[in-house]
Amino acid sequence: MDKKESGVEVSGFHRENFRRRFRYILVFVLLIVAFFAIVVLNINTGSVHISVSDIFKILTGQAEEGTQYSIIWKIRLPRVIMAAILGGALSLSGFLLQTFFENPIAGPFVLGISSGAKMVVALAMIYFIGKFQIVSSYTLIIAAFIGSLMSVGFILLVSRRVKHMAALLVAGIMIGYICTAITDFIVTFAEDSDIVNLHGWSQGSFSGMSWSNVTVALVVVGITFLITFLMSKPIGAYQLGEAYAQSMGVNIKVFRIALILLSSILSGCVTAFAGPISFVGIAVPRLVKSSLKTAKPLIVIPGVFLGGAVFCMGCDLIARMAFAPMELNISTVTSVFGAPVVIFMLMKKQKGR
């Protein structure tokens, strides 16, 4: 190979590297712009319209306390921040499950993990409200985490016997139906006073969020996100196959347990605060990876989290405003936008065979 050919190859490599970096920057800039635009829209719109200039004054402390001040700080801002945190958590949970099962269709809702979390949270809410008249955020998160692990444990047992992903997904859907049936049975025989909050929560919604909820969710999801991000290198190795990951020094058994635990904490936290939310964990990771045109965890993990935040905030805005003053369930909106992505993925996978 002469110097001229070598120079052309180096030039081509630098050009491709530049295009790749430009794409990453462009996608992240668009997501960040969309994030702040949707935050402003969520605060701006509602039964009481608040102008952008008034929002800026209130958020920067230049306005006096009043009706608009209370609406922003006590109702709309906690809700939109919670939608961002939980949306990012649900999307990241889906990414971890897809990495674990090596299939883009895997997700906390489809595999019945959200339904398992919902069942145990329902039991915890009825028990603690009935006995102590109150239930803490940490109690709900622990209950949801236990429910998530129960569902994942059953799926792992099934996966040892079933080799086809389609059969495993069907098993996950059946788990979801069983957990939902048990939850409905529990609710049917519970006292009316115990299920007032449970009914609203079980429909899936970001309404009624407080700053204490935001603080707890931020701590739990923030720590889990940081741990996941620090695992970027072993996740990248695992994506290339178990044999390669082992050759790179990854303890496969410990690593797989870590993926399941992190995914269960994230999906459990979402279910504890907002109830079951569908399709976010499947659709968003796929859309983000397609936009970035890479599977590198170091790039994909923050992208997936930010994408999930934007997606859920946008869906929450539609849920609030589409038929105002009546509010839709958040899962209704996420299903409308998420289900077509999943169908497209299945069709594309079928064509690729």
N, C-alpha and C positions, 0 to 999 in steps of 0.2 A: 504494500500500500504506500503510495507516494504522499508527500506533504500536502498536496492539493486536495486529495481525497480525504485525508485525515482532517484537514481544515474545514471541509464541507460538513463532515460528520459532527465535529465539535460545534459548528455554527447551527446545525439542525437541532442538536441537543439543547443548546442555549435557547433557541427559539421556542421549542416545545416546552421547556421549563418555564419560560416567561409566560406562555399562553396558559399553562396550568396554574401558575401563581395569580395571574390576572383573573382567571375564572374564580378561584377561591375568594379573592378580595371582592370581586363583583357580587358574588352570592351573599357573602357576609354583610356587605354594605347594604344591599337590597333588603336583607332580613332585618338589619338594625333600623333602617328607615321605616320599614313596614311596622316594626315593633313600636316605635315612638308615635307613628301616625295613628295606629290602632289604640294606643293608650290615650291619646288626646281625644279621639272619637268616642271612646268608652266613657270618658269623663264628661265630654261635651254634650252627648246626647242622652235623652231620657225625658221623663214627664216634665222636668224642669230643665230648660236649655240654659247652658252656661257658656258664655263666649270664651274664646281662646285667651284673650287678654285678661279676663277675670280669673281664668284657671291659672295663668302665669303669676298673677298677683297673689292669689291665695296660696299657691305652692311655695312661693318665695317669701311668704310672711308679710307682704305689703298691704294686705287687706284685713279689715276687722272681722271678728267672728260674727257670723250670721247664718241665715238659712243655706246660702250657697256654700259657705265654709263647712258647715256640718255635713251637707250632702257629699262634698268631695272627700273630706277626711274620714268620715264615719261610714260611708256607704260605698261610693264608687271606686275610690282609690284602693281600699283593701280588697275589693272584689277583683279588680283588674290585675292587681299584683298577684293575687292568689291564683287566678286563671293562668297567668304566665308561669308561675312556679310549678303548679300541678300539671299543666300542659307539657312543659319541658320534662318533668319527671316521668310522665306516662310515655312520652316519645322515647326517652332514653331507656326505659324499662323494655319497650318493644325491641329496641336495637340490641340489647343484651340477650333477650330471648332468641332473637333471630341468629345471633352469633352462636349461642349455645346449641340450638337445634339445626344450625346451618341451613335454614330455610326462611325466605322472606315473608312467608305467610304467618309465621309464628308471632303471637302477640298476647298480652295479658287478658284481653277480652275473649278472643277466639279460643284460647286454651283453657278457659274456665277459671283462670286465676282471679279475675275481678269478682266473679260470682262467689268463689270460695271466701274471699275477703268480705264480701257483702254479707254472707251468711253469718260469719262469726261476729262481725260488727253489730248486726241486728240482735244477736243473742246478748252481746255485751251491753248494748244500749238499753234493751228492755230490762235486763237484770239490774244494772247500776241505777237507772232512773227509778225503777220500782223500789229499790232498797235504800238508795242514798239521795234520791231526787236530783242527782247531778252526775255527769260523766265527763271526765277530763279528755283533753285532746290526746294525751299520751296513751291513755287507756284504749282509745279508738284505734290509734296507730298500731299498738301491740296486738290488738284483736285482729285487725286487718292483716298484719304481718303473719300471724298464726294461720289465718284462713288461706292466705296466699301460699304458704309453705305446704299446707295440707293438699291443696290442689296440685301444686308442682310435684309433690311426693308421689301422688297417684299417677300423674302423667309420666314420671320417670320409671315407675314400675311397669306401666303399659309399654313404654318405649323399649324395654328389654325384650318383650315378646313380639312387638309389632315393629317391623322394619320399614314399612311404607309410611311416608309422612301424611298422606291422605287419611289413612286409618287412624293415625295419631291425632290429627286435627278433629276427626269425627269423635274420638274418645274425649278430647277436650271440650267439644261442644256438648256432649252428653253430661260431662261433669258440671258444666254450666247450668244445664237444665235441672239436674238433680239438686244442686245447691240453691237454685232459684225456687224450686218446689218446696224445699225445706224452709227457706226464708218466708215464703208465702204462708206456709203452715204455721210457723211461729207467730207471724203477724196476725193471722186469723184468730188465734186463741189468746192473744195478748190484750191487756186492758187498754181501753180507748185513750186514757190519759198517758199511757206509756208509748203510744205509737204516733203521736202527733208529729214529733220531730222526725221520727223514723220514716214516715210516709214521704215527707218532703225530700229527705235525704236520699231515699231509695230511688227517686225519679232521676237523680243526677242533676246537680245545679251548683253554681258558684255563688248563689245569693246568700245573704246573711253572714258573710265572712267578717271577722273582727281582726284587729291588729294582733291580738294574742294568737289567733289561728295562723296569721301570716308569719309571726315570729317562730312558732313551733315548726311549721312547714319549711321555712327558710333554713332553719338549723338542720333538720333531718335530711332534706333534699340536698342542701349545700354540702354537707359532709359526704353524703353518698356520691354526689357528682364528682367531688374532688378525688375520692378513692377510685372511682371509675376512670377518671382522666389519668390518674397516675398508673393505671393498669393498661394504658394505651399500647405499650410495647408488647406485653404478652398477648393482648387481644389480637394485635396485628399478626403475631406469629401463629396464633391458633387459627386464624382465618386461612392460613396457608396449609393447614392440616395438622393433625395431632402429632404425627411423626416429626414434622419440622419443628413444632413447638417444643417437643421433648428434647430435640437436638439443641435447641436454644436455651435449655435449662428450665423450662416451664414445668412445674409440677401439675400435671393434667388434672388429677383428682381434686387437689386443693383449688385449682383455678376454676373448675366447673362448679364446685360448691360456692365459691365466691361470686360467680356470675348469677347463680340462682338466688343467693341471699340478697345481693344488691338489687336485682330485679324485683324481688318480693318486697323489699323495703320501699322501693319507689312506687310500685303499683298499689301496695298497701296504704301508703300515705295518701295517695290520690283518692282511693276508695273511702278511707276514713273521713276525709273532709268533704268531698264532693259527690260521693256515691259512684256507682259504676258508669264509666264513660267508654263508649265503643269506638273502635277503628283507628283511634289516634296512634296507638302503638304499632300499627301495621303500616298505615298509609304514609305518615310523616317521615319515618326513616327511609322509606323507598324514594319519596319525592326529593329529599335532601341529597341522598347519595346519587340520584340521577342528575340533579342540578350541579353537584360538585364534580361528577364523573370520576369519583375515587371512593375507595373503601378504607382508606387510611384512618384508623381510629383517632389519631391526633387531630385530624381535621374534621372527621365526621361527628365525633362526640359533642363538641360545642355547637356544631351546625345543627345536629339533630335536636339538641336541647332548645336552641333558639328557635328553630322551626316549629317545634311543638308548642312553645310559648305563643308564637305569632298565630298559629293555627287555632289554638283554643281561645285566645282572646278574640279573634275574629268571629269564631263560632258563637261565643258568648254574646258578642254585640248583636249578631243576627237573632239569637234566641231571645234577647230582650226587646229588640225593636221590630222584628218582622210582623208581629201581630199585637203590638202594644195597644192597650196596657196589659194584655195577657202575655205571659212568658212561656216560651217553649222549654222542654227538657233539653239539657245540653247534648245528651246522647242522640236526640232526634236530629239535631243539626250536624253533629260530627258524622253520623251515619250517612246523611245525604251527601256529604262531600267526601267521606272516607271510603264508603262501600264501592263507588265506581273505580277508585284507584285499585282496590283489591281485585275486583273483577278483571280489570285491565291486566294486572299482574298475572292472574291465572291464565288468561287468554294468551298472553305473551309467552308464558312458560310452556303452554300446550303447543304453540307454534314452533318453539325451539326444539321440540323433541324430534 
